[in-house]
Amino acid sequence: MKKLLCLLGIAFIMTGCGNGEVKTMTCNAKNTDLANGYTIESTYTAKYKDGLVEEVETVEVVKSDDDEILDTLKTQTEKLYKTYNDKYKGYTYNITKDKDTVTAKVTINYNDMDIDKFAADNTVLKNYMKKGKITVDGLKAMYEAVGASCN
């Protein structure tokens, strides 16, 4: 469950602006937590301009045969995104449960986010920022540090 929350947290870390062409980077991760009985497959699609992230769309699919685990993950994920949106703004999300799956679809618009407040609360981000924005290279490094592969 800690890996899930870590991956969700990583999904929050990007921003950007600029006049260049909008490009896309996609990262994928798959993790299995045998002790808690679930797998999670994540896809992160970052839209960036001039090397600075503007938006990230995240789809995370958690599978388990244990309804209690799925209910807990759904509730925790909803609370996490609500808290982040209330505090920093810029999040839209939809968390659904269907049979043996919980799916979280999240869009983080860093142009709408209070990135200064977010960076103040997450000081490690300053290592990945340029001109007050998260760099695509920094975002890639953060995702790869938790096991994702990026193109």
Secondary structure by P-SEA (a helix, b strand, c coil): caaaaaaaaaaacccccccccbbbbbbbbbbbcccccbbbbbbbbbbbccccccbbbbbbbbbcccaaaaaaaaaaaaaaaaaaaaccccccbbbbbcccbbbbbbbbcccccaaaaaaaacccccccccccbbbaaaaaaaaaaaccccc
